[in-house]
Amino acid sequence: MKDYIEERAIDIANYIIENNATVRQTAGQFGISKSTVHKDVTERLEQINPSLAAQARKVLDVNKSERHIRGGMATREKYLHRHEMSLQ
């Protein structure tokens, strides 16, 4: 594996852990795809630093388990905003 990929995987994991970031937030921060973030954390980092990979995985698992709640809140906000706009 190329050195820059290893460094990126470590940087991504540290970012996720420090910021409690989602895959989408991390992808935006690093300018890469969500698929690359996922692959770096779940596959590549496992070979480089298993303990760091496990820590990042915990954060991602929590985020994944909560995503339906965030989605519901976003939908609620969307419709509340639409309703407010129609009243004006």
PDB file with SEQRES, HELIX, SHEET and CRYST1 records, atoms N, CA, C and O in Angstrom:
SEQRES   1 A   88  MET LYS ASP TYR ILE GLU GLU ARG ALA ILE ASP ILE ALA          
SEQRES   2 A   88  ASN TYR ILE ILE GLU ASN ASN ALA THR VAL ARG GLN THR          
SEQRES   3 A   88  ALA GLY GLN PHE GLY ILE SER LYS SER THR VAL HIS LYS          
SEQRES   4 A   88  ASP VAL THR GLU ARG LEU GLU GLN ILE ASN PRO SER LEU          
SEQRES   5 A   88  ALA ALA GLN ALA ARG LYS VAL LEU ASP VAL ASN LYS SER          
SEQRES   6 A   88  GLU ARG HIS ILE ARG GLY GLY MET ALA THR ARG GLU LYS          
SEQRES   7 A   88  TYR LEU HIS ARG HIS GLU MET SER LEU GLN                      
HELIX    1 AA1 ASP A    3  ASN A   19  1                                  17    
HELIX    2 AA2 VAL A   23  PHE A   30  1                                   8    
HELIX    3 AA3 LYS A   34  LYS A   39  1                                   6    
HELIX    4 AA4 ASP A   40  ARG A   44  3                                   5    
HELIX    5 AA5 LEU A   45  ILE A   48  1                                   4    
HELIX    6 AA6 PRO A   50  LEU A   87  1                                  38    
CRYST1    1.000    1.000    1.000  90.00  90.00  90.00 P 1           1          
ATOM      1  N   MET A   1       0.841  -1.174   0.000  1.00  0.00           N  
ATOM      2  CA  MET A   1       0.000   0.000   0.000  1.00  0.00           C  
ATOM      3  C   MET A   1       0.890   1.243   0.000  1.00  0.00           C  
ATOM      4  O   MET A   1       1.919   1.284   0.675  1.00  0.00           O  
ATOM      5  N   LYS A   2       0.483   2.242  -0.758  1.00  0.00           N  
ATOM      6  CA  LYS A   2       1.265   3.468  -0.861  1.00  0.00           C  
ATOM      7  C   LYS A   2       1.237   4.230   0.465  1.00  0.00           C  
ATOM      8  O   LYS A   2       0.262   4.178   1.215  1.00  0.00           O  
ATOM      9  N   ASP A   3       2.335   4.937   0.727  1.00  0.00           N  
ATOM     10  CA  ASP A   3       2.448   5.667   1.989  1.00  0.00           C  
ATOM     11  C   ASP A   3       1.343   6.696   2.171  1.00  0.00           C  
ATOM     12  O   ASP A   3       0.801   6.831   3.268  1.00  0.00           O  
ATOM     13  N   TYR A   4       1.001   7.429   1.104  1.00  0.00           N  
ATOM     14  CA  TYR A   4      -0.002   8.484   1.245  1.00  0.00           C  
ATOM     15  C   TYR A   4      -1.372   7.907   1.581  1.00  0.00           C  
ATOM     16  O   TYR A   4      -2.171   8.556   2.256  1.00  0.00           O  
ATOM     17  N   ILE A   5      -1.647   6.698   1.116  1.00  0.00           N  
ATOM     18  CA  ILE A   5      -2.925   6.062   1.441  1.00  0.00           C  
ATOM     19  C   ILE A   5      -2.955   5.676   2.921  1.00  0.00           C  
ATOM     20  O   ILE A   5      -3.972   5.849   3.593  1.00  0.00           O  
ATOM     21  N   GLU A   6      -1.842   5.156   3.416  1.00  0.00           N  
ATOM     22  CA  GLU A   6      -1.756   4.806   4.836  1.00  0.00           C  
ATOM     23  C   GLU A   6      -1.927   6.047   5.705  1.00  0.00           C  
ATOM     24  O   GLU A   6      -2.655   6.024   6.697  1.00  0.00           O  
ATOM     25  N   GLU A   7      -1.255   7.123   5.327  1.00  0.00           N  
ATOM     26  CA  GLU A   7      -1.367   8.382   6.079  1.00  0.00           C  
ATOM     27  C   GLU A   7      -2.796   8.902   6.048  1.00  0.00           C  
ATOM     28  O   GLU A   7      -3.324   9.346   7.067  1.00  0.00           O  
ATOM     29  N   ARG A   8      -3.419   8.845   4.881  1.00  0.00           N  
ATOM     30  CA  ARG A   8      -4.798   9.309   4.745  1.00  0.00           C  
ATOM     31  C   ARG A   8      -5.724   8.485   5.632  1.00  0.00           C  
ATOM     32  O   ARG A   8      -6.601   9.045   6.291  1.00  0.00           O  
ATOM     33  N   ALA A   9      -5.547   7.181   5.660  1.00  0.00           N  
ATOM     34  CA  ALA A   9      -6.402   6.313   6.480  1.00  0.00           C  
ATOM     35  C   ALA A   9      -6.263   6.668   7.961  1.00  0.00           C  
ATOM     36  O   ALA A   9      -7.256   6.701   8.688  1.00  0.00           O  
ATOM     37  N   ILE A  10      -5.061   6.927   8.398  1.00  0.00           N  
ATOM     38  CA  ILE A  10      -4.822   7.305   9.797  1.00  0.00           C  
ATOM     39  C   ILE A  10      -5.428   8.675  10.080  1.00  0.00           C  
ATOM     40  O   ILE A  10      -6.069   8.869  11.113  1.00  0.00           O  
ATOM     41  N   ASP A  11      -5.227   9.626   9.168  1.00  0.00           N  
ATOM     42  CA  ASP A  11      -5.800  10.969   9.336  1.00  0.00           C  
ATOM     43  C   ASP A  11      -7.327  10.913   9.394  1.00  0.00           C  
ATOM     44  O   ASP A  11      -7.953  11.589  10.210  1.00  0.00           O  
ATOM     45  N   ILE A  12      -7.909  10.103   8.524  1.00  0.00           N  
ATOM     46  CA  ILE A  12      -9.360   9.957   8.494  1.00  0.00           C  
ATOM     47  C   ILE A  12      -9.866   9.388   9.820  1.00  0.00           C  
ATOM     48  O   ILE A  12     -10.835   9.898  10.383  1.00  0.00           O  
ATOM     49  N   ALA A  13      -9.231   8.355  10.311  1.00  0.00           N  
ATOM     50  CA  ALA A  13      -9.655   7.741  11.575  1.00  0.00           C  
ATOM     51  C   ALA A  13      -9.545   8.740  12.721  1.00  0.00           C  
ATOM     52  O   ALA A  13     -10.449   8.840  13.550  1.00  0.00           O  
ATOM     53  N   ASN A  14      -8.449   9.473  12.768  1.00  0.00           N  
ATOM     54  CA  ASN A  14      -8.284  10.468  13.830  1.00  0.00           C  
ATOM     55  C   ASN A  14      -9.348  11.551  13.743  1.00  0.00           C  
ATOM     56  O   ASN A  14      -9.871  11.991  14.767  1.00  0.00           O  
ATOM     57  N   TYR A  15      -9.671  11.981  12.539  1.00  0.00           N  
ATOM     58  CA  TYR A  15     -10.705  12.994  12.346  1.00  0.00           C  
ATOM     59  C   TYR A  15     -12.062  12.483  12.825  1.00  0.00           C  
ATOM     60  O   TYR A  15     -12.789  13.192  13.520  1.00  0.00           O  
ATOM     61  N   ILE A  16     -12.393  11.263  12.455  1.00  0.00           N  
ATOM     62  CA  ILE A  16     -13.673  10.666  12.854  1.00  0.00           C  
ATOM     63  C   ILE A  16     -13.763  10.585  14.377  1.00  0.00           C  
ATOM     64  O   ILE A  16     -14.793  10.922  14.961  1.00  0.00           O  
ATOM     65  N   ILE A  17     -12.697  10.143  15.006  1.00  0.00           N  
ATOM     66  CA  ILE A  17     -12.693   9.974  16.469  1.00  0.00           C  
ATOM     67  C   ILE A  17     -12.761  11.329  17.173  1.00  0.00           C  
ATOM     68  O   ILE A  17     -13.553  11.506  18.098  1.00  0.00           O  
ATOM     69  N   GLU A  18     -11.941  12.280  16.744  1.00  0.00           N  
ATOM     70  CA  GLU A  18     -11.873  13.581  17.410  1.00  0.00           C  
ATOM     71  C   GLU A  18     -13.159  14.392  17.238  1.00  0.00           C  
ATOM     72  O   GLU A  18     -13.564  15.115  18.148  1.00  0.00           O  
ATOM     73  N   ASN A  19     -13.801  14.274  16.070  1.00  0.00           N  
ATOM     74  CA  ASN A  19     -14.966  15.100  15.772  1.00  0.00           C  
ATOM     75  C   ASN A  19     -16.288  14.347  15.824  1.00  0.00           C  
ATOM     76  O   ASN A  19     -17.344  14.914  15.545  1.00  0.00           O  
ATOM     77  N   ASN A  20     -16.226  13.076  16.180  1.00  0.00           N  
ATOM     78  CA  ASN A  20     -17.426  12.235  16.188  1.00  0.00           C  
ATOM     79  C   ASN A  20     -18.150  12.376  14.841  1.00  0.00           C  
ATOM     80  O   ASN A  20     -19.374  12.497  14.781  1.00  0.00           O  
ATOM     81  N   ALA A  21     -17.368  12.356  13.786  1.00  0.00           N  
ATOM     82  CA  ALA A  21     -17.851  12.681  12.445  1.00  0.00           C  
ATOM     83  C   ALA A  21     -18.497  11.484  11.759  1.00  0.00           C  
ATOM     84  O   ALA A  21     -18.174  10.328  12.034  1.00  0.00           O  
ATOM     85  N   THR A  22     -19.419  11.801  10.861  1.00  0.00           N  
ATOM     86  CA  THR A  22     -20.036  10.785  10.032  1.00  0.00           C  
ATOM     87  C   THR A  22     -19.155  10.536   8.804  1.00  0.00           C  
ATOM     88  O   THR A  22     -18.215  11.286   8.540  1.00  0.00           O  
ATOM     89  N   VAL A  23     -19.469   9.491   8.073  1.00  0.00           N  
ATOM     90  CA  VAL A  23     -18.743   9.198   6.843  1.00  0.00           C  
ATOM     91  C   VAL A  23     -18.902  10.358   5.865  1.00  0.00           C  
ATOM     92  O   VAL A  23     -17.938  10.760   5.213  1.00  0.00           O  
ATOM     93  N   ARG A  24     -20.103  10.891   5.763  1.00  0.00           N  
ATOM     94  CA  ARG A  24     -20.373  11.996   4.837  1.00  0.00           C  
ATOM     95  C   ARG A  24     -19.585  13.243   5.220  1.00  0.00           C  
ATOM     96  O   ARG A  24     -19.002  13.894   4.354  1.00  0.00           O  
ATOM     97  N   GLN A  25     -19.560  13.582   6.505  1.00  0.00           N  
ATOM     98  CA  GLN A  25     -18.792  14.747   6.953  1.00  0.00           C  
ATOM     99  C   GLN A  25     -17.306  14.558   6.682  1.00  0.00           C  
ATOM    100  O   GLN A  25     -16.624  15.484   6.243  1.00  0.00           O  
ATOM    101  N   THR A  26     -16.816  13.368   6.943  1.00  0.00           N  
ATOM    102  CA  THR A  26     -15.405  13.071   6.734  1.00  0.00           C  
ATOM    103  C   THR A  26     -15.046  13.143   5.261  1.00  0.00           C  
ATOM    104  O   THR A  26     -14.006  13.694   4.900  1.00  0.00           O  
ATOM    105  N   ALA A  27     -15.890  12.595   4.413  1.00  0.00           N  
ATOM    106  CA  ALA A  27     -15.649  12.641   2.971  1.00  0.00           C  
ATOM    107  C   ALA A  27     -15.570  14.084   2.490  1.00  0.00           C  
ATOM    108  O   ALA A  27     -14.707  14.425   1.681  1.00  0.00           O  
ATOM    109  N   GLY A  28     -16.459  14.926   2.980  1.00  0.00           N  
ATOM    110  CA  GLY A  28     -16.442  16.330   2.599  1.00  0.00           C  
ATOM    111  C   GLY A  28     -15.197  17.044   3.076  1.00  0.00           C  
ATOM    112  O   GLY A  28     -14.622  17.861   2.356  1.00  0.00           O  
ATOM    113  N   GLN A  29     -14.786  16.736   4.281  1.00  0.00           N  
ATOM    114  CA  GLN A  29     -13.592  17.372   4.854  1.00  0.00           C  
ATOM    115  C   GLN A  29     -12.336  17.017   4.068  1.00  0.00           C  
ATOM    116  O   GLN A  29     -11.471  17.867   3.860  1.00  0.00           O  
ATOM    117  N   PHE A  30     -12.233  15.763   3.631  1.00  0.00           N  
ATOM    118  CA  PHE A  30     -11.025  15.305   2.954  1.00  0.00           C  
ATOM    119  C   PHE A  30     -11.132  15.371   1.432  1.00  0.00           C  
ATOM    120  O   PHE A  30     -10.151  15.123   0.730  1.00  0.00           O  
ATOM    121  N   GLY A  31     -12.310  15.701   0.923  1.00  0.00           N  
ATOM    122  CA  GLY A  31     -12.488  15.801  -0.516  1.00  0.00           C  
ATOM    123  C   GLY A  31     -12.399  14.463  -1.228  1.00  0.00           C  
ATOM    124  O   GLY A  31     -11.876  14.371  -2.338  1.00  0.00           O  
ATOM    125  N   ILE A  32     -12.916  13.427  -0.577  1.00  0.00           N  
ATOM    126  CA  ILE A  32     -12.914  12.086  -1.162  1.00  0.00           C  
ATOM    127  C   ILE A  32     -14.334  11.523  -1.074  1.00  0.00           C  
ATOM    128  O   ILE A  32     -15.210  12.132  -0.459  1.00  0.00           O  
ATOM    129  N   SER A  33     -14.553  10.378  -1.679  1.00  0.00           N  
ATOM    130  CA  SER A  33     -15.886   9.785  -1.672  1.00  0.00           C  
ATOM    131  C   SER A  33     -16.172   9.072  -0.345  1.00  0.00           C  
ATOM    132  O   SER A  33     -15.262   8.717   0.404  1.00  0.00           O  
ATOM    133  N   LYS A  34     -17.463   8.880  -0.085  1.00  0.00           N  
ATOM    134  CA  LYS A  34     -17.867   8.143   1.109  1.00  0.00           C  
ATOM    135  C   LYS A  34     -17.337   6.708   1.051  1.00  0.00           C  
ATOM    136  O   LYS A  34     -16.971   6.124   2.071  1.00  0.00           O  
ATOM    137  N   SER A  35     -17.305   6.157  -0.156  1.00  0.00           N  
ATOM    138  CA  SER A  35     -16.802   4.786  -0.321  1.00  0.00           C  
ATOM    139  C   SER A  35     -15.340   4.684   0.083  1.00  0.00           C  
ATOM    140  O   SER A  35     -14.925   3.705   0.703  1.00  0.00           O  
ATOM    141  N   THR A  36     -14.568   5.693  -0.267  1.00  0.00           N  
ATOM    142  CA  THR A  36     -13.142   5.698   0.076  1.00  0.00           C  
ATOM    143  C   THR A  36     -12.960   5.812   1.582  1.00  0.00           C  
ATOM    144  O   THR A  36     -12.112   5.133   2.160  1.00  0.00           O  
ATOM    145  N   VAL A  37     -13.753   6.667   2.220  1.00  0.00           N  
ATOM    146  CA  VAL A  37     -13.683   6.792   3.680  1.00  0.00           C  
ATOM    147  C   VAL A  37     -13.979   5.443   4.312  1.00  0.00           C  
ATOM    148  O   VAL A  37     -13.245   4.984   5.187  1.00  0.00           O  
ATOM    149  N   HIS A  38     -15.042   4.820   3.871  1.00  0.00           N  
ATOM    150  CA  HIS A  38     -15.440   3.533   4.444  1.00  0.00           C  
ATOM    151  C   HIS A  38     -14.356   2.485   4.236  1.00  0.00           C  
ATOM    152  O   HIS A  38     -14.017   1.751   5.164  1.00  0.00           O  
ATOM    153  N   LYS A  39     -13.813   2.409   3.033  1.00  0.00           N  
ATOM    154  CA  LYS A  39     -12.775   1.421   2.734  1.00  0.00           C  
ATOM    155  C   LYS A  39     -11.507   1.680   3.546  1.00  0.00           C  
ATOM    156  O   LYS A  39     -10.884   0.748   4.054  1.00  0.00           O  
ATOM    157  N   ASP A  40     -11.132   2.957   3.664  1.00  0.00           N  
ATOM    158  CA  ASP A  40      -9.939   3.298   4.443  1.00  0.00           C  
ATOM    159  C   ASP A  40     -10.083   2.853   5.892  1.00  0.00           C  
ATOM    160  O   ASP A  40      -9.147   2.301   6.471  1.00  0.00           O  
ATOM    161  N   VAL A  41     -11.250   3.090   6.477  1.00  0.00           N  
ATOM    162  CA  VAL A  41     -11.438   2.790   7.893  1.00  0.00           C  
ATOM    163  C   VAL A  41     -11.645   1.297   8.132  1.00  0.00           C  
ATOM    164  O   VAL A  41     -11.080   0.738   9.072  1.00  0.00           O  
ATOM    165  N   THR A  42     -12.444   0.648   7.297  1.00  0.00           N  
ATOM    166  CA  THR A  42     -12.796  -0.749   7.578  1.00  0.00           C  
ATOM    167  C   THR A  42     -11.790  -1.758   7.054  1.00  0.00           C  
ATOM    168  O   THR A  42     -11.638  -2.830   7.640  1.00  0.00           O  
ATOM    169  N   GLU A  43     -11.100  -1.446   5.967  1.00  0.00           N  
ATOM    170  CA  GLU A  43     -10.178  -2.429   5.392  1.00  0.00           C  
ATOM    171  C   GLU A  43      -8.716  -2.028   5.550  1.00  0.00           C  
ATOM    172  O   GLU A  43      -7.926  -2.761   6.146  1.00  0.00           O  
ATOM    173  N   ARG A  44      -8.363  -0.881   5.025  1.00  0.00           N  
ATOM    174  CA  ARG A  44      -6.955  -0.480   5.002  1.00  0.00           C  
ATOM    175  C   ARG A  44      -6.404  -0.235   6.400  1.00  0.00           C  
ATOM    176  O   ARG A  44      -5.314  -0.702   6.731  1.00  0.00           O  
ATOM    177  N   LEU A  45      -7.152   0.494   7.217  1.00  0.00           N  
ATOM    178  CA  LEU A  45      -6.671   0.831   8.551  1.00  0.00           C  
ATOM    179  C   LEU A  45      -6.554  -0.409   9.431  1.00  0.00           C  
ATOM    180  O   LEU A  45      -5.711  -0.466  10.326  1.00  0.00           O  
ATOM    181  N   GLU A  46      -7.387  -1.381   9.176  1.00  0.00           N  
ATOM    182  CA  GLU A  46      -7.329  -2.633   9.938  1.00  0.00           C  
ATOM    183  C   GLU A  46      -5.952  -3.287   9.802  1.00  0.00           C  
ATOM    184  O   GLU A  46      -5.458  -3.896  10.751  1.00  0.00           O  
ATOM    185  N   GLN A  47      -5.344  -3.163   8.646  1.00  0.00           N  
ATOM    186  CA  GLN A  47      -4.010  -3.729   8.414  1.00  0.00           C  
ATOM    187  C   GLN A  47      -2.908  -2.860   9.017  1.00  0.00           C  
ATOM    188  O   GLN A  47      -1.868  -3.372   9.432  1.00  0.00           O  
ATOM    189  N   ILE A  48      -3.135  -1.553   9.064  1.00  0.00           N  
ATOM    190  CA  ILE A  48      -2.114  -0.612   9.517  1.00  0.00           C  
ATOM    191  C   ILE A  48      -2.108  -0.483  11.041  1.00  0.00           C  
ATOM    192  O   ILE A  48      -1.068  -0.609  11.686  1.00  0.00           O  
ATOM    193  N   ASN A  49      -3.293  -0.229  11.598  1.00  0.00           N  
ATOM    194  CA  ASN A  49      -3.414   0.040  13.033  1.00  0.00           C  
ATOM    195  C   ASN A  49      -4.772  -0.471  13.525  1.00  0.00           C  
ATOM    196  O   ASN A  49      -5.741   0.287  13.560  1.00  0.00           O  
ATOM    197  N   PRO A  50      -4.846  -1.735  13.902  1.00  0.00           N  
ATOM    198  CA  PRO A  50      -6.128  -2.335  14.281  1.00  0.00           C  
ATOM    199  C   PRO A  50      -6.836  -1.629  15.445  1.00  0.00           C  
ATOM    200  O   PRO A  50      -8.063  -1.530  15.449  1.00  0.00           O  
ATOM    201  N   SER A  51      -6.081  -1.143  16.422  1.00  0.00           N  
ATOM    202  CA  SER A  51      -6.735  -0.492  17.564  1.00  0.00           C  
ATOM    203  C   SER A  51      -7.362   0.843  17.160  1.00  0.00           C  
ATOM    204  O   SER A  51      -8.451   1.178  17.625  1.00  0.00           O  
ATOM    205  N   LEU A  52      -6.690   1.599  16.305  1.00  0.00           N  
ATOM    206  CA  LEU A  52      -7.250   2.861  15.800  1.00  0.00           C  
ATOM    207  C   LEU A  52      -8.476   2.574  14.934  1.00  0.00           C  
ATOM    208  O   LEU A  52      -9.468   3.301  14.986  1.00  0.00           O  
ATOM    209  N   ALA A  53      -8.397   1.521  14.149  1.00  0.00           N  
ATOM    210  CA  ALA A  53      -9.528   1.121  13.307  1.00  0.00           C  
ATOM    211  C   ALA A  53     -10.738   0.776  14.170  1.00  0.00           C  
ATOM    212  O   ALA A  53     -11.866   1.125  13.823  1.00  0.00           O  
ATOM    213  N   ALA A  54     -10.515   0.105  15.270  1.00  0.00           N  
ATOM    214  CA  ALA A  54     -11.613  -0.275  16.167  1.00  0.00           C  
ATOM    215  C   ALA A  54     -12.260   0.949  16.799  1.00  0.00           C  
ATOM    216  O   ALA A  54     -13.481   1.005  16.941  1.00  0.00           O  
ATOM    217  N   GLN A  55     -11.442   1.935  17.181  1.00  0.00           N  
ATOM    218  CA  GLN A  55     -11.985   3.168  17.773  1.00  0.00           C  
ATOM    219  C   GLN A  55     -12.839   3.925  16.758  1.00  0.00           C  
ATOM    220  O   GLN A  55     -13.936   4.383  17.078  1.00  0.00           O  
ATOM    221  N   ALA A  56     -12.334   4.050  15.545  1.00  0.00           N  
ATOM    222  CA  ALA A  56     -13.076   4.753  14.495  1.00  0.00           C  
ATOM    223  C   ALA A  56     -14.349   3.987  14.159  1.00  0.00           C  
ATOM    224  O   ALA A  56     -15.398   4.583  13.914  1.00  0.00           O  
ATOM    225  N   ARG A  57     -14.250   2.683  14.151  1.00  0.00           N  
ATOM    226  CA  ARG A  57     -15.414   1.844  13.831  1.00  0.00           C  
ATOM    227  C   ARG A  57     -16.526   2.039  14.853  1.00  0.00           C  
ATOM    228  O   ARG A  57     -17.704   2.046  14.495  1.00  0.00           O  
ATOM    229  N   LYS A  58     -16.158   2.198  16.133  1.00  0.00           N  
ATOM    230  CA  LYS A  58     -17.153   2.426  17.176  1.00  0.00           C  
ATOM    231  C   LYS A  58     -17.944   3.700  16.887  1.00  0.00           C  
ATOM    232  O   LYS A  58     -19.171   3.714  16.986  1.00  0.00           O  
ATOM    233  N   VAL A  59     -17.234   4.767  16.529  1.00  0.00           N  
ATOM    234  CA  VAL A  59     -17.900   6.041  16.223  1.00  0.00           C  
ATOM    235  C   VAL A  59     -18.820   5.869  15.023  1.00  0.00           C  
ATOM    236  O   VAL A  59     -19.965   6.322  15.042  1.00  0.00           O  
ATOM    237  N   LEU A  60     -18.324   5.216  13.985  1.00  0.00           N  
ATOM    238  CA  LEU A  60     -19.139   5.029  12.784  1.00  0.00           C  
ATOM    239  C   LEU A  60     -20.354   4.152  13.062  1.00  0.00           C  
ATOM    240  O   LEU A  60     -21.424   4.386  12.500  1.00  0.00           O  
ATOM    241  N   ASP A  61     -20.205   3.162  13.908  1.00  0.00           N  
ATOM    242  CA  ASP A  61     -21.338   2.299  14.249  1.00  0.00           C  
ATOM    243  C   ASP A  61     -22.421   3.078  15.002  1.00  0.00           C  
ATOM    244  O   ASP A  61     -23.612   2.893  14.752  1.00  0.00           O  
ATOM    245  N   VAL A  62     -22.004   3.945  15.917  1.00  0.00           N  
ATOM    246  CA  VAL A  62     -22.973   4.780  16.641  1.00  0.00           C  
ATOM    247  C   VAL A  62     -23.676   5.701  15.654  1.00  0.00           C  
ATOM    248  O   VAL A  62     -24.899   5.837  15.686  1.00  0.00           O  
ATOM    249  N   ASN A  63     -22.898   6.337  14.775  1.00  0.00           N  
ATOM    250  CA  ASN A  63     -23.491   7.234  13.783  1.00  0.00           C  
ATOM    251  C   ASN A  63     -24.476   6.492  12.887  1.00  0.00           C  
ATOM    252  O   ASN A  63     -25.539   7.014  12.549  1.00  0.00           O  
ATOM    253  N   LYS A  64     -24.115   5.287  12.512  1.00  0.00           N  
ATOM    254  CA  LYS A  64     -25.002   4.500  11.650  1.00  0.00           C  
ATOM    255  C   LYS A  64     -26.297   4.150  12.372  1.00  0.00           C  
ATOM    256  O   LYS A  64     -27.375   4.173  11.778  1.00  0.00           O  
ATOM    257  N   SER A  65     -26.182   3.829  13.646  1.00  0.00           N  
ATOM    258  CA  SER A  65     -27.384   3.465  14.399  1.00  0.00           C  
ATOM    259  C   SER A  65     -28.297   4.667  14.638  1.00  0.00           C  
ATOM    260  O   SER A  65     -29.491   4.499  14.884  1.00  0.00           O  
ATOM    261  N   GLU A  66     -27.741   5.877  14.565  1.00  0.00           N  
ATOM    262  CA  GLU A  66     -28.526   7.090  14.803  1.00  0.00           C  
ATOM    263  C   GLU A  66     -28.968   7.777  13.519  1.00  0.00           C  
ATOM    264  O   GLU A  66     -29.709   8.757  13.585  1.00  0.00           O  
ATOM    265  N   ARG A  67     -28.550   7.309  12.375  1.00  0.00           N  
ATOM    266  CA  ARG A  67     -28.812   8.060  11.150  1.00  0.00           C  
ATOM    267  C   ARG A  67     -30.293   8.162  10.815  1.00  0.00           C  
ATOM    268  O   ARG A  67     -30.723   9.159  10.235  1.00  0.00           O  
ATOM    269  N   HIS A  68     -31.079   7.158  11.166  1.00  0.00           N  
ATOM    270  CA  HIS A  68     -32.512   7.252  10.887  1.00  0.00           C  
ATOM    271  C   HIS A  68     -33.154   8.376  11.700  1.00  0.00           C  
ATOM    272  O   HIS A  68     -34.124   8.993  11.261  1.00  0.00           O  
ATOM    273  N   ILE A  69     -32.612   8.635  12.874  1.00  0.00           N  
ATOM    274  CA  ILE A  69     -33.125   9.726  13.707  1.00  0.00           C  
ATOM    275  C   ILE A  69     -32.776  11.072  13.076  1.00  0.00           C  
ATOM    276  O   ILE A  69     -33.623  11.960  12.984  1.00  0.00           O  
ATOM    277  N   ARG A  70     -31.521  11.217  12.642  1.00  0.00           N  
ATOM    278  CA  ARG A  70     -31.110  12.465  11.990  1.00  0.00           C  
ATOM    279  C   ARG A  70     -31.910  12.698  10.711  1.00  0.00           C  
ATOM    280  O   ARG A  70     -32.284  13.831  10.409  1.00  0.00           O  
ATOM    281  N   GLY A  71     -32.167  11.647   9.975  1.00  0.00           N  
ATOM    282  CA  GLY A  71     -32.952  11.773   8.748  1.00  0.00           C  
ATOM    283  C   GLY A  71     -34.366  12.221   9.032  1.00  0.00           C  
ATOM    284  O   GLY A  71     -34.914  13.058   8.314  1.00  0.00           O  
ATOM    285  N   GLY A  72     -34.959  11.671  10.072  1.00  0.00           N  
ATOM    286  CA  GLY A  72     -36.302  12.064  10.461  1.00  0.00           C  
ATOM    287  C   GLY A  72     -36.357  13.509  10.916  1.00  0.00           C  
ATOM    288  O   GLY A  72     -37.307  14.228  10.607  1.00  0.00           O  
ATOM    289  N   MET A  73     -35.344  13.933  11.646  1.00  0.00           N  
ATOM    290  CA  MET A  73     -35.296  15.324  12.095  1.00  0.00           C  
ATOM    291  C   MET A  73     -35.138  16.268  10.911  1.00  0.00           C  
ATOM    292  O   MET A  73     -35.762  17.329  10.879  1.00  0.00           O  
ATOM    293  N   ALA A  74     -34.317  15.897   9.943  1.00  0.00           N  
ATOM    294  CA  ALA A  74     -34.127  16.733   8.760  1.00  0.00           C  
ATOM    295  C   ALA A  74     -35.423  16.852   7.969  1.00  0.00           C  
ATOM    296  O   ALA A  74     -35.757  17.930   7.478  1.00  0.00           O  
ATOM    297  N   THR A  75     -36.148  15.756   7.845  1.00  0.00           N  
ATOM    298  CA  THR A  75     -37.427  15.781   7.132  1.00  0.00           C  
ATOM    299  C   THR A  75     -38.429  16.660   7.876  1.00  0.00           C  
ATOM    300  O   THR A  75     -39.167  17.429   7.260  1.00  0.00           O  
ATOM    301  N   ARG A  76     -38.451  16.545   9.173  1.00  0.00           N  
ATOM    302  CA  ARG A  76     -39.351  17.369   9.981  1.00  0.00           C  
ATOM    303  C   ARG A  76     -39.049  18.853   9.777  1.00  0.00           C  
ATOM    304  O   ARG A  76     -39.958  19.654   9.560  1.00  0.00           O  
ATOM    305  N   GLU A  77     -37.772  19.210   9.847  1.00  0.00           N  
ATOM    306  CA  GLU A  77     -37.364  20.606   9.637  1.00  0.00           C  
ATOM    307  C   GLU A  77     -37.770  21.099   8.251  1.00  0.00           C  
ATOM    308  O   GLU A  77     -38.218  22.234   8.090  1.00  0.00           O  
ATOM    309  N   LYS A  78     -37.611  20.246   7.269  1.00  0.00           N  
ATOM    310  CA  LYS A  78     -37.952  20.606   5.894  1.00  0.00           C  
ATOM    311  C   LYS A  78     -39.432  20.971   5.790  1.00  0.00           C  
ATOM    312  O   LYS A  78     -39.788  21.992   5.202  1.00  0.00           O  
ATOM    313  N   TYR A  79     -40.282  20.135   6.360  1.00  0.00           N  
ATOM    314  CA  TYR A  79     -41.710  20.387   6.259  1.00  0.00           C  
ATOM    315  C   TYR A  79     -42.161  21.537   7.153  1.00  0.00           C  
ATOM    316  O   TYR A  79     -43.092  22.261   6.799  1.00  0.00           O  
ATOM    317  N   LEU A  80     -41.522  21.716   8.295  1.00  0.00           N  
ATOM    318  CA  LEU A  80     -41.835  22.876   9.136  1.00  0.00           C  
ATOM    319  C   LEU A  80     -41.484  24.166   8.405  1.00  0.00           C  
ATOM    320  O   LEU A  80     -42.234  25.141   8.453  1.00  0.00           O  
ATOM    321  N   HIS A  81     -40.357  24.163   7.738  1.00  0.00           N  
ATOM    322  CA  HIS A  81     -39.928  25.335   6.980  1.00  0.00           C  
ATOM    323  C   HIS A  81     -40.903  25.619   5.831  1.00  0.00           C  
ATOM    324  O   HIS A  81     -41.261  26.770   5.583  1.00  0.00           O  
ATOM    325  N   ARG A  82     -41.320  24.576   5.145  1.00  0.00           N  
ATOM    326  CA  ARG A  82     -42.286  24.740   4.051  1.00  0.00           C  
ATOM    327  C   ARG A  82     -43.607  25.312   4.572  1.00  0.00           C  
ATOM    328  O   ARG A  82     -44.215  26.181   3.946  1.00  0.00           O  
ATOM    329  N   HIS A  83     -44.031  24.808   5.723  1.00  0.00           N  
ATOM    330  CA  HIS A  83     -45.284  25.276   6.309  1.00  0.00           C  
ATOM    331  C   HIS A  83     -45.173  26.759   6.693  1.00  0.00           C  
ATOM    332  O   HIS A  83     -46.103  27.531   6.462  1.00  0.00           O  
ATOM    333  N   GLU A  84     -44.046  27.148   7.274  1.00  0.00           N  
ATOM    334  CA  GLU A  84     -43.830  28.542   7.637  1.00  0.00           C  
ATOM    335  C   GLU A  84     -43.850  29.438   6.400  1.00  0.00           C  
ATOM    336  O   GLU A  84     -44.404  30.537   6.431  1.00  0.00           O  
ATOM    337  N   MET A  85     -43.252  28.969   5.328  1.00  0.00           N  
ATOM    338  CA  MET A  85     -43.193  29.756   4.100  1.00  0.00           C  
ATOM    339  C   MET A  85     -44.589  29.919   3.495  1.00  0.00           C  
ATOM    340  O   MET A  85     -44.894  30.966   2.925  1.00  0.00           O  
ATOM    341  N   SER A  86     -45.430  28.903   3.612  1.00  0.00           N  
ATOM    342  CA  SER A  86     -46.773  28.984   3.031  1.00  0.00           C  
ATOM    343  C   SER A  86     -47.684  29.920   3.835  1.00  0.00           C  
ATOM    344  O   SER A  86     -48.675  30.430   3.312  1.00  0.00           O  
ATOM    345  N   LEU A  87     -47.344  30.140   5.095  1.00  0.00           N  
ATOM    346  CA  LEU A  87     -48.134  31.033   5.931  1.00  0.00           C  
ATOM    347  C   LEU A  87     -47.821  32.508   5.662  1.00  0.00           C  
ATOM    348  O   LEU A  87     -48.594  33.392   6.031  1.00  0.00           O  
ATOM    349  N   GLN A  88     -46.707  32.756   5.031  1.00  0.00           N  
ATOM    350  CA  GLN A  88     -46.293  34.144   4.803  1.00  0.00           C  
ATOM    351  C   GLN A  88     -46.920  34.742   3.584  1.00  0.00           C  
ATOM    352  O   GLN A  88     -46.665  35.903   3.265  1.00  0.00           O  
TER     353      GLN A  88                                                      
END                                                                             
